[in-house]
Amino acid sequence: MSGFLRGFSKISAISFNSLKNANQVRNLSILPKATSVTPFTLNTRTNVQNLQPTDGLSAPRFASTKSAKELVEFLTEEILAEKKAQNIKTVPTAVDGFNVNLYGADVELVKQIDGEKIVVSFNVNHTVDADDENPDVDMGSSEKPDIAEMRSKPTFEVDIIKGKTTLSFTCSFMQGTPQEGEYNDVFGIDELCIFEGEWNEKVYAVAGDVLDGYLYDLLMNLLEEKGISNEFAEKLSDFSTAYEHASYIGLLENLSKFTTLGGK
């Protein structure tokens, strides 16, 4: 609803470059339609630490125990393989007309239009899943099965702000394939509320699945007019997929550094 997904704290961001073995890497083939975004390297202008690729991927200077040494050796190979699999090493400054602000795992997309401020916010933690978790495998074939693509599809908040009043939507990506006669929407409205000033837990909210069907359609049309369309949702998923992947790589790099630190 207002600001960032309720209760998320802002944390320092991570590097956008990094990692897994070739047959284990998270298969990320994303941002195929980058015609509407301007790439840039992560830097402090977007509230993200400017962490360049480290060269500390060789064997650790020391590891106090056998388990620590084995962990660091595995991470070394994992990081190199994942970086090799990483197709996108920069993030855009804008996504479909929305300016990008990054705060660790939190992402905020903002634009001004006709005196309104539109804020789309989401968090990339725990948002990745395979498009096809159980690909068909022909046991009699010598060919390796295709690895399911890992995609980030976060729940996201859309705040339309006029003065001190905010119309807020909680939206999520649709699951499965639409049945015949159903709308082919990429995302849907989970919850709706409107409030003055800052959001708090006393604000009334209504679930999207109990709204009148015609009202629901009108609200989806309103979101589309504000730029929150199916195409935008796909680009949001592309961005989130790339950023989550980079965050995962950064976590592995930090784990490797932590394991090699000497205790006092």
C-alpha positions as CSV (number, residue, x, y, z in Angstrom):
1,M,0.0,0.0,0.0
2,S,1.8,3.2,1.0
3,G,5.6,3.5,0.6
4,F,7.1,0.0,0.5
5,L,5.5,-3.3,1.1
6,R,4.4,-2.8,4.7
7,G,7.0,-3.5,7.3
8,F,10.0,-4.0,5.0
9,S,13.1,-2.3,6.3
10,K,15.5,-0.7,3.9
11,I,18.8,-2.6,3.8
12,S,22.1,-2.0,1.9
13,A,22.1,-3.2,-1.6
14,I,24.2,-5.8,-3.2
15,S,26.4,-6.1,-6.2
16,F,24.8,-6.7,-9.6
17,N,27.5,-8.9,-11.0
18,S,28.1,-12.5,-10.1
19,L,27.7,-17.4,-10.1
20,K,26.7,-22.1,-9.9
21,N,28.1,-25.0,-12.0
22,A,27.0,-25.0,-15.6
23,N,24.4,-27.7,-15.1
24,Q,23.2,-26.2,-11.8
25,V,23.0,-22.5,-12.5
26,R,19.7,-20.7,-12.2
27,N,18.7,-20.4,-15.9
28,L,18.0,-16.7,-16.4
29,S,17.2,-15.6,-19.9
30,I,15.5,-12.3,-19.3
31,L,14.9,-8.7,-20.5
32,P,14.4,-9.7,-24.1
33,K,12.5,-6.5,-24.9
34,A,15.0,-3.9,-23.6
35,T,14.0,-1.4,-26.1
36,S,12.2,0.8,-23.6
37,V,14.8,0.9,-20.9
38,T,18.1,2.7,-20.5
39,P,20.9,0.5,-19.0
40,F,23.3,1.7,-16.3
41,T,25.8,0.2,-13.9
42,L,24.6,0.1,-10.3
43,N,25.9,3.1,-8.4
44,T,25.1,5.3,-5.4
45,R,22.8,7.6,-7.4
46,T,20.2,5.0,-7.0
47,N,20.9,4.4,-3.3
48,V,22.8,1.2,-4.1
49,Q,26.3,0.5,-3.1
50,N,28.7,0.6,-6.0
51,L,30.1,-2.9,-5.6
52,Q,32.3,-3.9,-8.4
53,P,33.1,-7.5,-9.2
54,T,35.6,-8.9,-6.7
55,D,38.8,-10.6,-7.6
56,G,38.8,-12.6,-4.3
57,L,37.4,-15.7,-5.9
58,S,40.7,-17.7,-5.7
59,A,41.3,-20.1,-2.9
60,P,40.7,-18.5,0.5
61,R,43.7,-17.0,2.3
62,F,42.8,-19.3,5.2
63,A,39.9,-21.3,6.5
64,S,39.9,-22.3,10.1
65,T,38.2,-25.6,9.7
66,K,37.8,-28.3,7.1
67,S,34.1,-27.5,6.6
68,A,34.9,-23.8,6.1
69,K,37.5,-24.7,3.5
70,E,35.1,-27.0,1.6
71,L,32.4,-24.3,1.7
72,V,34.6,-21.6,0.3
73,E,36.0,-23.9,-2.4
74,F,32.4,-24.8,-3.5
75,L,31.4,-21.1,-3.4
76,T,34.3,-20.1,-5.6
77,E,33.2,-22.4,-8.4
78,E,29.5,-21.6,-7.8
79,I,30.1,-17.8,-8.1
80,L,32.2,-18.1,-11.2
81,A,29.6,-20.4,-12.9
82,E,26.7,-18.1,-11.9
83,K,28.4,-15.0,-13.2
84,K,29.0,-16.8,-16.5
85,A,25.3,-17.6,-16.7
86,Q,24.3,-14.0,-15.9
87,N,23.1,-12.4,-19.1
88,I,22.3,-9.0,-17.7
89,K,25.0,-7.3,-15.7
90,T,23.4,-3.8,-15.5
91,V,20.0,-2.6,-14.4
92,P,17.9,0.1,-16.1
93,T,17.4,3.6,-14.7
94,A,13.7,3.4,-15.9
95,V,11.2,0.7,-16.6
96,D,8.4,1.6,-19.0
97,G,8.5,5.3,-18.0
98,F,9.0,4.6,-14.3
99,N,12.2,5.8,-12.6
100,V,13.9,3.1,-10.6
101,N,15.0,3.4,-6.9
102,L,16.8,0.5,-5.3
103,Y,17.0,-0.1,-1.5
104,G,18.6,-3.5,-1.0
105,A,15.9,-6.1,-1.7
106,D,13.3,-3.4,-2.0
107,V,12.5,-1.9,-5.4
108,E,10.5,1.3,-6.0
109,L,9.3,2.5,-9.5
110,V,8.0,6.1,-9.6
111,K,6.5,8.4,-12.1
112,Q,4.5,11.7,-12.1
113,I,1.6,12.0,-14.4
114,D,-1.2,14.7,-14.6
115,G,-0.5,15.9,-11.1
116,E,-0.5,12.4,-9.6
117,K,2.4,10.4,-8.2
118,I,2.3,6.7,-9.1
119,V,4.5,4.4,-7.0
120,V,5.0,0.7,-7.7
121,S,6.9,-1.1,-4.9
122,F,7.9,-4.7,-4.3
123,N,10.5,-6.8,-2.6
124,V,12.5,-9.5,-4.5
125,N,13.0,-11.9,-1.5
126,H,11.4,-15.3,-2.0
127,T,9.9,-14.4,-5.4
128,V,11.7,-16.8,-7.7
129,D,10.2,-20.0,-9.0
130,A,10.6,-22.1,-12.1
131,D,8.2,-21.5,-15.0
132,D,8.0,-25.3,-15.3
133,E,9.0,-27.2,-12.2
134,N,8.6,-30.6,-13.7
135,P,9.7,-30.6,-17.3
136,D,9.0,-33.8,-19.3
137,V,12.0,-36.0,-19.5
138,D,12.4,-38.8,-22.0
139,M,14.4,-41.4,-20.2
140,G,15.4,-43.1,-23.5
141,S,16.8,-39.9,-24.9
142,S,20.5,-39.0,-24.7
143,E,19.7,-35.3,-24.9
144,K,19.8,-33.3,-21.7
145,P,16.3,-32.0,-20.7
146,D,15.8,-28.2,-20.8
147,I,16.3,-26.4,-17.5
148,A,13.2,-24.6,-16.5
149,E,13.7,-20.8,-16.5
150,M,13.7,-19.2,-13.1
151,R,11.4,-16.2,-12.9
152,S,10.8,-13.6,-10.2
153,K,7.1,-12.7,-10.0
154,P,6.7,-10.6,-6.8
155,T,3.5,-9.3,-5.3
156,F,3.6,-5.6,-5.8
157,E,1.9,-2.5,-4.5
158,V,0.5,0.3,-6.7
159,D,-0.1,3.6,-5.0
160,I,-1.9,6.4,-6.9
161,I,-1.3,9.5,-4.8
162,K,-3.3,12.8,-5.2
163,G,-2.3,15.3,-2.6
164,K,-2.6,13.6,0.8
165,T,-4.9,10.9,-0.5
166,T,-3.7,7.5,-1.7
167,L,-5.6,4.9,-3.7
168,S,-3.7,1.7,-3.1
169,F,-3.7,-1.7,-4.8
170,T,-2.0,-4.9,-3.9
171,C,-1.4,-7.0,-7.0
172,S,0.0,-10.4,-7.8
173,F,0.9,-12.4,-10.9
174,M,-1.7,-14.9,-12.1
175,Q,-0.9,-18.6,-11.7
176,G,-1.4,-21.2,-14.3
177,T,-3.0,-20.9,-17.8
178,P,-6.3,-19.1,-18.3
179,Q,-9.2,-21.3,-19.0
180,E,-11.4,-20.8,-22.1
181,G,-13.6,-17.7,-21.6
182,E,-11.3,-16.2,-18.9
183,Y,-9.5,-12.9,-19.3
184,N,-5.8,-13.3,-20.3
185,D,-4.5,-11.0,-17.5
186,V,-0.9,-11.3,-16.4
187,F,-1.8,-10.0,-12.9
188,G,-4.8,-9.4,-10.8
189,I,-5.9,-7.2,-7.9
190,D,-5.6,-8.9,-4.5
191,E,-6.6,-6.0,-2.3
192,L,-7.8,-2.4,-2.5
193,C,-7.9,0.5,0.0
194,I,-7.9,4.3,0.1
195,F,-6.5,6.4,2.9
196,E,-5.3,9.9,4.0
197,G,-1.7,10.5,5.0
198,E,0.3,7.4,6.0
199,W,-1.1,3.9,5.8
200,N,-1.7,2.0,9.1
201,E,-3.3,-1.2,10.1
202,K,-6.6,0.5,11.0
203,V,-7.2,1.3,7.3
204,Y,-10.1,-0.7,5.8
205,A,-9.2,-2.9,2.8
206,V,-11.3,-5.1,0.6
207,A,-10.2,-8.3,-1.1
208,G,-10.2,-8.2,-4.9
209,D,-12.0,-11.5,-5.3
210,V,-15.1,-10.1,-3.5
211,L,-15.4,-7.0,-5.5
212,D,-18.3,-6.7,-8.0
213,G,-17.1,-8.1,-11.3
214,Y,-17.8,-4.9,-13.3
215,L,-16.1,-2.8,-10.6
216,Y,-13.1,-5.0,-10.8
217,D,-12.9,-4.6,-14.5
218,L,-13.2,-0.8,-14.2
219,L,-10.3,-0.8,-11.7
220,M,-8.2,-2.9,-14.0
221,N,-8.9,-0.4,-16.8
222,L,-7.9,2.5,-14.4
223,L,-4.6,0.8,-13.6
224,E,-3.9,0.3,-17.3
225,E,-4.5,4.0,-17.9
226,K,-1.9,4.8,-15.3
227,G,0.6,2.6,-17.1
228,I,0.1,-0.6,-15.0
229,S,-0.7,-2.9,-17.9
230,N,0.0,-6.5,-18.8
231,E,3.0,-5.4,-20.7
232,F,4.3,-3.4,-17.8
233,A,3.8,-6.4,-15.5
234,E,5.9,-8.5,-17.8
235,K,8.7,-5.9,-17.8
236,L,8.5,-5.7,-14.0
237,S,9.0,-9.4,-13.8
238,D,12.0,-9.1,-16.2
239,F,13.5,-6.5,-14.0
240,S,12.8,-8.4,-10.8
241,T,14.3,-11.6,-12.2
242,A,17.6,-9.9,-13.1
243,Y,17.8,-8.0,-9.9
244,E,17.0,-11.0,-7.7
245,H,19.7,-13.0,-9.6
246,A,22.3,-10.3,-8.9
247,S,21.2,-10.2,-5.2
248,Y,21.6,-14.0,-5.0
249,I,25.1,-13.7,-6.4
250,G,26.0,-11.0,-4.0
251,L,24.8,-13.1,-1.1
252,L,27.1,-16.0,-2.1
253,E,30.0,-13.6,-2.5
254,N,29.4,-12.2,1.0
255,L,29.1,-15.7,2.4
256,S,32.4,-16.6,0.9
257,K,34.1,-13.4,2.4
258,F,32.5,-14.1,5.8
259,T,33.7,-17.7,5.8
260,T,37.3,-16.6,5.2
261,L,37.3,-13.9,7.9
262,G,39.5,-14.7,10.9
263,G,38.1,-14.7,14.4
264,K,39.6,-12.8,17.3
